[in-house]
Structure formats: C-alpha cells, structure tokens
C-alpha cells in the first residue's frame, strides 16, 4: 500500500478529480497554496495498492500541465526603494508528487 500526495495547480484540479473518479481512484482533495508565486494549488491524498501506483502517476501526469506565465520583477535600490522591473517569463504548473509507504490502511 502507498500514499500518493499530488500537488497540482487549481486550474488542473477539476480535470484530475474527474479522471480519478472515472478510474475508481479514491482521493481526498485539499485546497492549498504555496510555491514562489504563492498561487492556489490543490493537494490530492490517495491511498492506493502498490500495483496501481503507476496507473495513478500516469493519470496525474496526463492531467497536470505546465504553463508559461509572466511575473513582475521587484528591484530594490540602495535606499531601499522598490521598483517594478521588467516582467519575467516563468514555467508554472505540472505536478509535485510524493509516493510514501503505508504501514496500515483502513477505510471505514
């Protein structure tokens, strides 16, 4: 038995939840935030048999997309005054996934 923690962008969360349902994968969905952009994320918690871990990882991979996004660059001068710099393009999204061993799993 494994515990899969998958952190995805909010934009991908509904599609991933639907894919889990279609493939009979039970998941708990949590609203989270973080990353250097402080963007909204969704964390899915999945308890799954070892034999289905690769299936779950493939579902996550196909449902989680990277995107290009522009962020404003803040610069500080010597006096401590902040100034907006040139926007910088960054890649965001995809999924961060942890697969952990589970000693015991019960569903009541």
Number of C-alpha atoms within 10 A of each C-alpha: 16 20 19 22 19 20 26 26 22 18 14 19 21 14 14 19 19 13 17 17 11 9 11 9 17 14 17 11 16 12 12 16 17 11 9 7 10 9 13 14 21 21 23 22 17 20 22 18 12 13 10 12 18 10 13 18 17 10 17 26 15 12 19 22 15 13 10 10 12 12 13 11 12 11 12 11 8 6 6 8 8 11 11 10 12 12 12 10 12 11 10 17 19 18 22 14 16 13 14 12 11 14 8 7 11 5 4 2
